Amino acid sequence: MPTNLNIDDRLLTEALKVGGHRTKRQTVNEALQEYIQRRRRLELVKYFGKIDFDPAWDYEEARRKR
């Protein structure tokens, strides 16, 4: 889907250098992927300390019970 964006040239140039990509398209696509991954990780952080950890729990046995 073609999209026209007004992206800061300074930021895009810097991202091209840092990312080592040959095209603006590759740079923007990777930046979007990293953005999504970061946001998903931040969403998971909400659960830290709210889920009990049992070191004796056997996940393989739990799978067999299904």
Biopython code that builds the backbone (N, CA, C, O; Angstrom):
import numpy as np
from Bio.PDB.StructureBuilder import StructureBuilder

atoms = [
    (1, "MET", "N", (0.845, -1.158, 0.000)),
    (1, "MET", "CA", (0.000, 0.000, 0.000)),
    (1, "MET", "C", (0.905, 1.240, 0.000)),
    (1, "MET", "O", (1.561, 1.512, 1.005)),
    (2, "PRO", "N", (0.952, 1.973, -1.072)),
    (2, "PRO", "CA", (1.794, 3.178, -1.131)),
    (2, "PRO", "C", (1.291, 4.240, -0.157)),
    (2, "PRO", "O", (0.091, 4.485, -0.034)),
    (3, "THR", "N", (2.242, 4.857, 0.525)),
    (3, "THR", "CA", (1.913, 5.879, 1.504)),
    (3, "THR", "C", (2.934, 7.000, 1.406)),
    (3, "THR", "O", (4.135, 6.748, 1.318)),
    (4, "ASN", "N", (2.461, 8.218, 1.422)),
    (4, "ASN", "CA", (3.359, 9.367, 1.446)),
    (4, "ASN", "C", (3.496, 9.845, 2.880)),
    (4, "ASN", "O", (2.501, 10.114, 3.553)),
    (5, "LEU", "N", (4.737, 9.948, 3.345)),
    (5, "LEU", "CA", (5.002, 10.392, 4.703)),
    (5, "LEU", "C", (5.983, 11.547, 4.678)),
    (5, "LEU", "O", (6.887, 11.596, 3.844)),
    (6, "ASN", "N", (5.796, 12.456, 5.584)),
    (6, "ASN", "CA", (6.724, 13.568, 5.736)),
    (6, "ASN", "C", (7.663, 13.216, 6.885)),
    (6, "ASN", "O", (7.394, 13.540, 8.042)),
    (7, "ILE", "N", (8.778, 12.541, 6.551)),
    (7, "ILE", "CA", (9.729, 12.059, 7.552)),
    (7, "ILE", "C", (10.897, 13.028, 7.622)),
    (7, "ILE", "O", (11.381, 13.508, 6.597)),
    (8, "ASP", "N", (11.342, 13.308, 8.830)),
    (8, "ASP", "CA", (12.480, 14.191, 9.057)),
    (8, "ASP", "C", (13.711, 13.622, 8.345)),
    (8, "ASP", "O", (14.165, 12.528, 8.678)),
    (9, "ASP", "N", (14.250, 14.352, 7.376)),
    (9, "ASP", "CA", (15.397, 13.887, 6.590)),
    (9, "ASP", "C", (16.613, 13.593, 7.469)),
    (9, "ASP", "O", (17.346, 12.637, 7.212)),
    (10, "ARG", "N", (16.828, 14.397, 8.490)),
    (10, "ARG", "CA", (17.972, 14.195, 9.377)),
    (10, "ARG", "C", (17.859, 12.864, 10.100)),
    (10, "ARG", "O", (18.838, 12.127, 10.212)),
    (11, "LEU", "N", (16.656, 12.556, 10.595)),
    (11, "LEU", "CA", (16.442, 11.291, 11.295)),
    (11, "LEU", "C", (16.582, 10.098, 10.352)),
    (11, "LEU", "O", (17.179, 9.084, 10.714)),
    (12, "LEU", "N", (16.041, 10.217, 9.168)),
    (12, "LEU", "CA", (16.112, 9.121, 8.210)),
    (12, "LEU", "C", (17.550, 8.865, 7.771)),
    (12, "LEU", "O", (17.961, 7.712, 7.642)),
    (13, "THR", "N", (18.313, 9.921, 7.543)),
    (13, "THR", "CA", (19.720, 9.782, 7.166)),
    (13, "THR", "C", (20.507, 9.097, 8.276)),
    (13, "THR", "O", (21.319, 8.209, 8.015)),
    (14, "GLU", "N", (20.265, 9.511, 9.502)),
    (14, "GLU", "CA", (20.940, 8.903, 10.641)),
    (14, "GLU", "C", (20.550, 7.425, 10.782)),
    (14, "GLU", "O", (21.403, 6.579, 11.052)),
    (15, "ALA", "N", (19.274, 7.124, 10.599)),
    (15, "ALA", "CA", (18.803, 5.739, 10.687)),
    (15, "ALA", "C", (19.428, 4.873, 9.596)),
    (15, "ALA", "O", (19.762, 3.714, 9.841)),
    (16, "LEU", "N", (19.589, 5.426, 8.396)),
    (16, "LEU", "CA", (20.235, 4.693, 7.310)),
    (16, "LEU", "C", (21.672, 4.333, 7.685)),
    (16, "LEU", "O", (22.118, 3.210, 7.452)),
    (17, "LYS", "N", (22.389, 5.290, 8.266)),
    (17, "LYS", "CA", (23.778, 5.049, 8.667)),
    (17, "LYS", "C", (23.857, 4.015, 9.772)),
    (17, "LYS", "O", (24.632, 3.062, 9.687)),
    (18, "VAL", "N", (23.054, 4.204, 10.813)),
    (18, "VAL", "CA", (23.104, 3.326, 11.980)),
    (18, "VAL", "C", (22.639, 1.912, 11.624)),
    (18, "VAL", "O", (23.227, 0.928, 12.073)),
    (19, "GLY", "N", (21.599, 1.820, 10.830)),
    (19, "GLY", "CA", (21.035, 0.521, 10.497)),
    (19, "GLY", "C", (21.794, -0.220, 9.414)),
    (19, "GLY", "O", (21.681, -1.440, 9.294)),
    (20, "GLY", "N", (22.563, 0.508, 8.628)),
    (20, "GLY", "CA", (23.333, -0.127, 7.566)),
    (20, "GLY", "C", (22.499, -0.598, 6.392)),
    (20, "GLY", "O", (22.928, -1.474, 5.640)),
    (21, "HIS", "N", (21.320, -0.034, 6.224)),
    (21, "HIS", "CA", (20.456, -0.432, 5.109)),
    (21, "HIS", "C", (20.811, 0.360, 3.858)),
    (21, "HIS", "O", (21.390, 1.444, 3.924)),
    (22, "ARG", "N", (20.444, -0.218, 2.717)),
    (22, "ARG", "CA", (20.739, 0.443, 1.452)),
    (22, "ARG", "C", (19.609, 1.365, 1.009)),
    (22, "ARG", "O", (19.840, 2.304, 0.247)),
    (23, "THR", "N", (18.391, 1.106, 1.480)),
    (23, "THR", "CA", (17.257, 1.902, 1.026)),
    (23, "THR", "C", (16.484, 2.489, 2.198)),
    (23, "THR", "O", (16.539, 1.993, 3.323)),
    (24, "LYS", "N", (15.770, 3.551, 1.897)),
    (24, "LYS", "CA", (14.914, 4.178, 2.907)),
    (24, "LYS", "C", (13.796, 3.219, 3.304)),
    (24, "LYS", "O", (13.404, 3.154, 4.469)),
    (25, "ARG", "N", (13.295, 2.485, 2.333)),
    (25, "ARG", "CA", (12.200, 1.548, 2.592)),
    (25, "ARG", "C", (12.611, 0.485, 3.613)),
    (25, "ARG", "O", (11.864, 0.195, 4.548)),
    (26, "GLN", "N", (13.807, -0.097, 3.429)),
    (26, "GLN", "CA", (14.297, -1.091, 4.381)),
    (26, "GLN", "C", (14.448, -0.481, 5.773)),
    (26, "GLN", "O", (14.115, -1.105, 6.781)),
    (27, "THR", "N", (14.952, 0.738, 5.807)),
    (27, "THR", "CA", (15.163, 1.421, 7.073)),
    (27, "THR", "C", (13.850, 1.657, 7.803)),
    (27, "THR", "O", (13.739, 1.371, 8.995)),
    (28, "VAL", "N", (12.867, 2.171, 7.099)),
    (28, "VAL", "CA", (11.570, 2.458, 7.718)),
    (28, "VAL", "C", (10.879, 1.168, 8.150)),
    (28, "VAL", "O", (10.286, 1.118, 9.228)),
    (29, "ASN", "N", (10.950, 0.121, 7.319)),
    (29, "ASN", "CA", (10.311, -1.149, 7.681)),
    (29, "ASN", "C", (10.940, -1.743, 8.936)),
    (29, "ASN", "O", (10.225, -2.223, 9.816)),
    (30, "GLU", "N", (12.266, -1.717, 9.028)),
    (30, "GLU", "CA", (12.905, -2.251, 10.229)),
    (30, "GLU", "C", (12.575, -1.393, 11.449)),
    (30, "GLU", "O", (12.360, -1.920, 12.541)),
    (31, "ALA", "N", (12.536, -0.090, 11.268)),
    (31, "ALA", "CA", (12.190, 0.794, 12.386)),
    (31, "ALA", "C", (10.787, 0.490, 12.895)),
    (31, "ALA", "O", (10.554, 0.485, 14.104)),
    (32, "LEU", "N", (9.862, 0.242, 11.997)),
    (32, "LEU", "CA", (8.498, -0.098, 12.400)),
    (32, "LEU", "C", (8.451, -1.442, 13.125)),
    (32, "LEU", "O", (7.731, -1.590, 14.113)),
    (33, "GLN", "N", (9.217, -2.420, 12.637)),
    (33, "GLN", "CA", (9.264, -3.721, 13.313)),
    (33, "GLN", "C", (9.821, -3.580, 14.722)),
    (33, "GLN", "O", (9.285, -4.167, 15.662)),
    (34, "GLU", "N", (10.889, -2.810, 14.877)),
    (34, "GLU", "CA", (11.476, -2.605, 16.197)),
    (34, "GLU", "C", (10.503, -1.860, 17.119)),
    (34, "GLU", "O", (10.421, -2.164, 18.309)),
    (35, "TYR", "N", (9.779, -0.899, 16.579)),
    (35, "TYR", "CA", (8.790, -0.162, 17.349)),
    (35, "TYR", "C", (7.710, -1.105, 17.894)),
    (35, "TYR", "O", (7.346, -1.042, 19.068)),
    (36, "ILE", "N", (7.213, -1.973, 17.019)),
    (36, "ILE", "CA", (6.168, -2.917, 17.419)),
    (36, "ILE", "C", (6.691, -3.875, 18.479)),
    (36, "ILE", "O", (6.008, -4.133, 19.470)),
    (37, "GLN", "N", (7.897, -4.406, 18.283)),
    (37, "GLN", "CA", (8.485, -5.326, 19.264)),
    (37, "GLN", "C", (8.650, -4.646, 20.612)),
    (37, "GLN", "O", (8.354, -5.238, 21.650)),
    (38, "ARG", "N", (9.115, -3.421, 20.601)),
    (38, "ARG", "CA", (9.328, -2.682, 21.852)),
    (38, "ARG", "C", (8.009, -2.467, 22.584)),
    (38, "ARG", "O", (7.925, -2.668, 23.795)),
    (39, "ARG", "N", (6.992, -2.062, 21.855)),
    (39, "ARG", "CA", (5.682, -1.833, 22.469)),
    (39, "ARG", "C", (5.099, -3.126, 23.042)),
    (39, "ARG", "O", (4.475, -3.104, 24.103)),
    (40, "ARG", "N", (5.295, -4.236, 22.359)),
    (40, "ARG", "CA", (4.795, -5.517, 22.866)),
    (40, "ARG", "C", (5.535, -5.916, 24.136)),
    (40, "ARG", "O", (4.930, -6.434, 25.074)),
    (41, "ARG", "N", (6.851, -5.673, 24.168)),
    (41, "ARG", "CA", (7.612, -5.977, 25.387)),
    (41, "ARG", "C", (7.147, -5.106, 26.540)),
    (41, "ARG", "O", (7.012, -5.588, 27.664)),
    (42, "LEU", "N", (6.903, -3.835, 26.277)),
    (42, "LEU", "CA", (6.421, -2.943, 27.328)),
    (42, "LEU", "C", (5.067, -3.401, 27.862)),
    (42, "LEU", "O", (4.773, -3.237, 29.046)),
    (43, "GLU", "N", (4.256, -3.967, 26.997)),
    (43, "GLU", "CA", (2.953, -4.487, 27.407)),
    (43, "GLU", "C", (3.128, -5.673, 28.354)),
    (43, "GLU", "O", (2.356, -5.829, 29.300)),
    (44, "LEU", "N", (4.130, -6.505, 28.106)),
    (44, "LEU", "CA", (4.381, -7.670, 28.948)),
    (44, "LEU", "C", (4.927, -7.291, 30.320)),
    (44, "LEU", "O", (4.730, -8.021, 31.292)),
    (45, "VAL", "N", (5.604, -6.165, 30.402)),
    (45, "VAL", "CA", (6.203, -5.733, 31.666)),
    (45, "VAL", "C", (5.125, -5.559, 32.736)),
    (45, "VAL", "O", (5.413, -5.699, 33.925)),
    (46, "LYS", "N", (3.913, -5.262, 32.339)),
    (46, "LYS", "CA", (2.825, -5.084, 33.297)),
    (46, "LYS", "C", (2.597, -6.336, 34.144)),
    (46, "LYS", "O", (2.073, -6.256, 35.255)),
    (47, "TYR", "N", (2.994, -7.492, 33.612)),
    (47, "TYR", "CA", (2.724, -8.747, 34.302)),
    (47, "TYR", "C", (3.847, -9.177, 35.250)),
    (47, "TYR", "O", (3.675, -10.136, 36.002)),
    (48, "PHE", "N", (4.993, -8.488, 35.230)),
    (48, "PHE", "CA", (6.082, -8.837, 36.138)),
    (48, "PHE", "C", (5.629, -8.672, 37.575)),
    (48, "PHE", "O", (5.066, -7.642, 37.944)),
    (49, "GLY", "N", (5.875, -9.684, 38.378)),
    (49, "GLY", "CA", (5.495, -9.651, 39.780)),
    (49, "GLY", "C", (4.059, -10.051, 40.041)),
    (49, "GLY", "O", (3.643, -10.115, 41.198)),
    (50, "LYS", "N", (3.292, -10.322, 39.006)),
    (50, "LYS", "CA", (1.887, -10.682, 39.181)),
    (50, "LYS", "C", (1.629, -12.156, 38.913)),
    (50, "LYS", "O", (0.535, -12.656, 39.176)),
    (51, "ILE", "N", (2.621, -12.844, 38.398)),
    (51, "ILE", "CA", (2.473, -14.261, 38.097)),
    (51, "ILE", "C", (3.431, -15.021, 39.007)),
    (51, "ILE", "O", (4.624, -14.725, 39.055)),
    (52, "ASP", "N", (2.900, -15.996, 39.720)),
    (52, "ASP", "CA", (3.722, -16.792, 40.628)),
    (52, "ASP", "C", (4.586, -17.766, 39.837)),
    (52, "ASP", "O", (4.139, -18.360, 38.856)),
    (53, "PHE", "N", (5.823, -17.918, 40.278)),
    (53, "PHE", "CA", (6.762, -18.840, 39.655)),
    (53, "PHE", "C", (6.965, -20.035, 40.569)),
    (53, "PHE", "O", (7.263, -19.878, 41.752)),
    (54, "ASP", "N", (6.803, -21.223, 40.019)),
    (54, "ASP", "CA", (7.009, -22.447, 40.783)),
    (54, "ASP", "C", (8.142, -23.229, 40.118)),
    (54, "ASP", "O", (7.935, -23.822, 39.059)),
    (55, "PRO", "N", (9.325, -23.242, 40.714)),
    (55, "PRO", "CA", (10.459, -23.932, 40.087)),
    (55, "PRO", "C", (10.248, -25.441, 39.965)),
    (55, "PRO", "O", (10.926, -26.088, 39.167)),
    (56, "ALA", "N", (9.331, -26.009, 40.731)),
    (56, "ALA", "CA", (9.078, -27.448, 40.681)),
    (56, "ALA", "C", (8.049, -27.821, 39.615)),
    (56, "ALA", "O", (7.820, -29.006, 39.373)),
    (57, "TRP", "N", (7.434, -26.843, 38.983)),
    (57, "TRP", "CA", (6.398, -27.126, 37.998)),
    (57, "TRP", "C", (6.999, -27.810, 36.779)),
    (57, "TRP", "O", (8.010, -27.352, 36.246)),
    (58, "ASP", "N", (6.394, -28.891, 36.338)),
    (58, "ASP", "CA", (6.880, -29.671, 35.196)),
    (58, "ASP", "C", (5.976, -29.406, 34.000)),
    (58, "ASP", "O", (4.879, -29.956, 33.903)),
    (59, "TYR", "N", (6.443, -28.562, 33.097)),
    (59, "TYR", "CA", (5.613, -28.197, 31.949)),
    (59, "TYR", "C", (5.383, -29.385, 31.018)),
    (59, "TYR", "O", (4.345, -29.466, 30.362)),
    (60, "GLU", "N", (6.344, -30.305, 30.955)),
    (60, "GLU", "CA", (6.164, -31.470, 30.087)),
    (60, "GLU", "C", (5.022, -32.353, 30.587)),
    (60, "GLU", "O", (4.230, -32.863, 29.794)),
    (61, "GLU", "N", (4.944, -32.526, 31.885)),
    (61, "GLU", "CA", (3.847, -33.316, 32.448)),
    (61, "GLU", "C", (2.510, -32.610, 32.232)),
    (61, "GLU", "O", (1.505, -33.261, 31.947)),
    (62, "ALA", "N", (2.493, -31.308, 32.365)),
    (62, "ALA", "CA", (1.269, -30.541, 32.146)),
    (62, "ALA", "C", (0.779, -30.703, 30.713)),
    (62, "ALA", "O", (-0.428, -30.758, 30.474)),
    (63, "ARG", "N", (1.699, -30.779, 29.762)),
    (63, "ARG", "CA", (1.316, -30.983, 28.368)),
    (63, "ARG", "C", (0.713, -32.371, 28.161)),
    (63, "ARG", "O", (-0.240, -32.531, 27.399)),
    (64, "ARG", "N", (1.265, -33.361, 28.833)),
    (64, "ARG", "CA", (0.761, -34.733, 28.662)),
    (64, "ARG", "C", (-0.660, -34.886, 29.185)),
    (64, "ARG", "O", (-1.411, -35.729, 28.695)),
    (65, "LYS", "N", (-1.032, -34.092, 30.163)),
    (65, "LYS", "CA", (-2.360, -34.181, 30.772)),
    (65, "LYS", "C", (-3.456, -33.651, 29.861)),
    (65, "LYS", "O", (-4.632, -33.916, 30.109)),
    (66, "ARG", "N", (-3.116, -32.926, 28.836)),
    (66, "ARG", "CA", (-4.137, -32.346, 27.945)),
    (66, "ARG", "C", (-4.827, -33.377, 27.131)),
    (66, "ARG", "O", (-5.708, -33.048, 26.337)),
]
sb = StructureBuilder()
sb.init_structure("model")
sb.init_model(0)
sb.init_chain("A")
sb.init_seg("    ")
for serial, (resi, resn, name, xyz) in enumerate(atoms, 1):
    if name == "N":
        sb.init_residue(resn, " ", resi, " ")
    sb.init_atom(name, np.array(xyz, "f"), 0.0, 1.0, " ", f" {name:<3s}", serial, name[0])
structure = sb.get_structure()
